[in-house]
Amino acid sequence: MTSAELIMTIVVFILAGVWLLVGILNFFEKGFLLNNAYIYASKAERKAMDKKPYYKQTAIVFCIMSLMFIIIGLSVVLKSSTIALLDIPVAAAAIIYAIVSSVLINKKTKK
């Protein structure tokens, strides 16, 4: 393994750990809510908002992102570009989950 690959692997696994930590904190509803619905809401809307579904959605997406970075790191360590192809269905799952959960959250809040 070259020094560039080693540095890249370390950075990728550190990012995976950071995303996993952010995901875990969001499961416990701790820290800033990194969700567009919350970020773009006014102060009054933020106070009235039920943040629990948004925390859960954000937590799941960050955990999936962590998995994606782990897959990238493993593909570098194992020197296998075919492992990196596993990122495609994982990324697709994250996108589909984010869209579907946003629609479901909006349906529940409009009732």
N, C-alpha and C positions, 0 to 999 in steps of 0.2 A: 504494500500500500504506500503510495507516495505521500509526501507531506501535505500536498493540496487536498488529496482525498481524505486524509486524516482530519485536517482542519474542517473540511466540509461536513464530514460525518459528525464531528463533535458539535458543530453549530446546529446541524439538523436535529440531533438528539436533544440538545438543550432547548431548541424551539419546541420540540415535541413535549418535553417536560413542562415548559411554560404554558403551552396550550392546555395540557392535561390539568395543571394546577388551576388555571382560570376556569376550566370546565367544572372541576370539583368544587371550587368556591361558589360558582353559580348554582350548583345543585343545593348548596346550603344557603343560598340567597345572601351571600356575602359579597362585598365589593361593589364597584360601579357596574350597572347593568349595561352591557355592550350590545344593545338591541336598538335598531333604527326606530322602532315604534316608541321607545322611551326617549331616545336622544332627541328626536324631532318634536316631541310633545312639549307643550307649554308647561310652565310650572304648575298651573292649576290642574291641567290634565294629568301630570305626573302624580300629584297628590291623590287624585280620584282613581287612578289606574290600579287595577289588580296586577301586581308585578309577578306573581308566582308563575303563570304560564310563560311569560317572557324569559324569566330566569331559567326555566326548564328548557325552553327552546335553545337559548344561548348555550347552556351547558352541554346539551347533546351535540350541537354543531361544533363547539370547541373540542369535545372529546373525539369527534370524527376527524377533525383537522389534526389532532394529535396522532391518531392512527395513520393518517396520510403521511405525516412526517416520519413516523416510525418505519413505514414501508419504504420511503425514499432512503432513509438511513441504512436499512437492511440491504437494499439493492446496491448501495455503494460498498458496504462491508463485504457482501458476498459476490460482488462484481458480476451481478446478473441483471441485465436490463429487462429481462422478462418479468422479474419481480416488480419492477416499477410500473408495469402495466396494470397491476392490481389497484393502483391509485385511481384508475379511470372509473371502475364501478363504485369505489368508495366515494369519490367526488360526486358522482351522479346521485348516489344515495343521500349525500349531504344536501345537494341542491333540491332534490325532490322532497326530502323531509322539511327543509326550510319553507318551501312553497306551501306544502300541504298543511303544515302546522300553523303557518300564518293565516291561511284561509280559515282553518278551524277556530283559531283564537278570535279572528274577526267575527265569525258567526256567533260565537258565545257572547262576545261583548256587546253585540247589537241587539240581543234579545231583551 
